[in-house]
């Protein structure tokens, strides 16, 4: 019986440590999940037949509340950029925001929205999804767009409004100069990781906006195709599906 008592005391001690450092335990679990999911991500090639419908997802939060939010999905026709479908839903976040682990907070809600759309209106299910966040342009090269693409099984593009700064890419003088050299819609420059592999790019999406967006592969799509879709879908700085999704989610919260 002595070993049972020792085992029980050890278990109590481990539970006590977990209670004292729940954040650390959470991060260890997140790291483990990212490593497992990253084995299934597809970079560098287009794993879909055609792109006729492009979806955009955005989540807006209730003012002064980091739990209550509204998620919106907007699907547009790739050629005309006309909205063909939209869906909004109030949600409650169950995971805290931790930099570098946004997917664990948002992906479950994104996947639920996609499942509901596929079940109720399969004719409007997007061929490619754009999320408001990074894909491969991430410290672990597995951001929100990668996580969402793998879990939901959808070709996915990451589009961020701000640079995800890390050791290999910072907003320094060289970076700012490269932005200044982009003169017209579609101009871009690649962003490498520390070993020199391209993991994303800064893209000028309109002639009027000098501020770029940051595009990266999420899953089942090449960077070249992702960049082309983002530029073609942009009337303004932010691609139309995401821009409209942002508008709709904010409008719901204003009501």
N, C-alpha and C positions, 0 to 999 in steps of 0.2 A: 504493500500500500504506500510505501515511502515514495516510490517513483510517481505514483498518481498525484500525491500531494505536491511534489516538486513540479510536475507538469502543470497542475492547476495554478500554482503560484507564478510560474513562468507566463502562463496565459494571462493572468491578471496583470502582471507587470507589462506585457506587450500592449494590452488594452489600455493601460494607464498611459503608456508612451503615445499611443495613437490619439488619445484624448488630448494630451498636451500639445501634440503637433499634428493636428488633423490636416493642415495645409500641406505639410511635407508628405504625408501619406497619399493625399490626393494627387500631388504632383508626380509621385512615383507611379501611381496608377495611370495617370495621363501619359507619361513617357512610355510606359509599357504598351498602352493601346495605340499610340502613334507609331511605334516601331512595328507592331503587328499589321496595322492598316497600310503603312507605307510599303509593305511588301507587295501590295496589290495595285498600287497606283501605276498608271500608264502615261509616260511622258514621251514626247517626240514624234507622235504619229496621231493621225485622225482616225479614231475608231468609231465612225458613224457613217451612214450612207450619204445623207444630204442634210443641209441646214435650211429649213423653210421657216421654222418658228424658233424665236429666241426668247427665252424667259429671263426675267430679272427678279431678284429677291431683295427685299430690304426690311429691316426691323427698326421701328422707332419706339422710343421709350416714353412712358408717361412722365410728365414733368416732376422732378424731385423724387423719382421712384426708379430704382434699378432692378425691379422685379417685374412690374406690370409693363406690358409692351404690346405693340400691334405689328404683326407680320403681314407683308403684302407680296403677292406674286402677280406680275404682269407679263403677258406673253404678246409679242408683236410679230407681225409679218416681216420677214427679213428684207423683202424687196421694197415694201411701201413704208415700213416702220409704223403702220397703223396698229393700234391695240386691238387684239382679237379676243382677249380673255383677261379677266382680273379676278382676284380673290383676296379678301382680307380677313383677318381673324385676330381676336384678342388672345394673348397668351400670358403665361407667368413663367419667368425664368426660375429654374430649380438649381442652377449652378452659378457660382460667383464668377465675375469677370477676372481672369488672370491673364496678363500679357503673354502672348505666345500660345495660348490654349483657348482662343475664342471659339473654336469649333465645338468644344464640349458644351458650351453654353447655347450655341445657336443651331448646330446641325440637327439635333432631334426635332426641332420645330420646323426646319426647312424640309426635312424628309417627310414629316407628317403632312405638310402642305402639298408636297408633290404627290404623295400617295392618294390624298383626297381628290386632287385634280385628275389623276390618272383613272381613278375609279368612276368619278362622276362625269368628267368631260375628257375622255381619252383623245378626242380629235384636237384638243388644244394643248396636249402635253408637249413641252418644249423639246426640240431636237438638241439644243445646247442651252445651258443655264449659265448666267452671269451672276456672281455673288459680289456683294460689297465687302471685299476683303482680299487678302492675298492667297495665292496658291503656292507655287514653288518658291516664290520670292519670300522666304521665311527662314528663320534661324535654323530650323530642322528640315527645310525644304518640303514641308508638309503643313501648309496653312489651311484656312477655312475651305477654300475651293477644292483642295485635294481631298480633305476629310469628307466633305459633302459629296463629291463626285464618287468616291469609293463606296461610301455607305449607301448612297441613294442609287448608285449604278447609272449615273447620268454624265455625259460629257460636260465638263464644267470649266469656266474661266474665272480667274480672280482679277478684279479691278479695284485698286485702292486709290484713294484721292491723295494720300500722303505716302512718302517713302518709308518703308519698314527698315529702319536703320539698324545695322549690325556691323560686325568687323569688316566685312568685305564691301559694304556700300553705306556711305554716309553722305549727308547733304553738305559737302565741302565746296570749296571754290571750283574744283574741277567739275563737280556735278552741276553746279549752278551755271557754269560756262557752257556745258553741253546742252542744257535747257535753252539757253539764249540762242544757240545756233540752230535750233529747230524753228523754221520759218513758216511752214505751211502744214495744212492738215495731212496727217499720215506720216510726218517726220517722226523719227524715233532714234533712240540709242539703247543698246543692250546693257544689261546689268549682270556682271559675273559674280560667282561665289569666290571664296578665298583661293580656290584652286584654278580659277579661270573659266569654269563652265558657266555658260549663260543660264540664268535662272529667272530672268524677267526682262522687261524693258520699260522705258519711259516713253510715252506716246503723246503726241499733240493731236487731239481728236477734232479740233475745229480751227478754222483760220483766225477766229476772233479771240480764243482763249490761249494765252501764252503758258498757262499752268498745265503741265501734263498730268495724265493719270498713269498709274503703274500697273502694267498688265503681266500676268504670269499664267502658266499652265496650271490647270487644276487636275484634270483627269480625262484621258481619252481624247486629247486634242494637242496639236503641236503649237508652239509659241507663234509661229508664222500665221497659222490659221486663226488663232485666238486674237492676235493683233488685227488681222484683216476684219474679223467680225466686229470687234470693238469699234474700229474706225467707221465701218459701214453703218453701224447702228447709232452713230453719234450725230445728233443735230446740235447739241450743246456739249459742254465739256464731259459730262457723265453720260455713258451710253443710255439710250432712250428707255430700254426695259427697266433698268435700275432707277433712272430718274423718275419715271412714272410710278414705280413701286414706292419710292420714297414719298412722292406727293400724296399718294393714296393712303399710305399708313399714317402720315401726319394729319391728313384731313379727317380720318376716323377719330384720332385723338382730340381734335379740336371740337368735335361734335358733343 
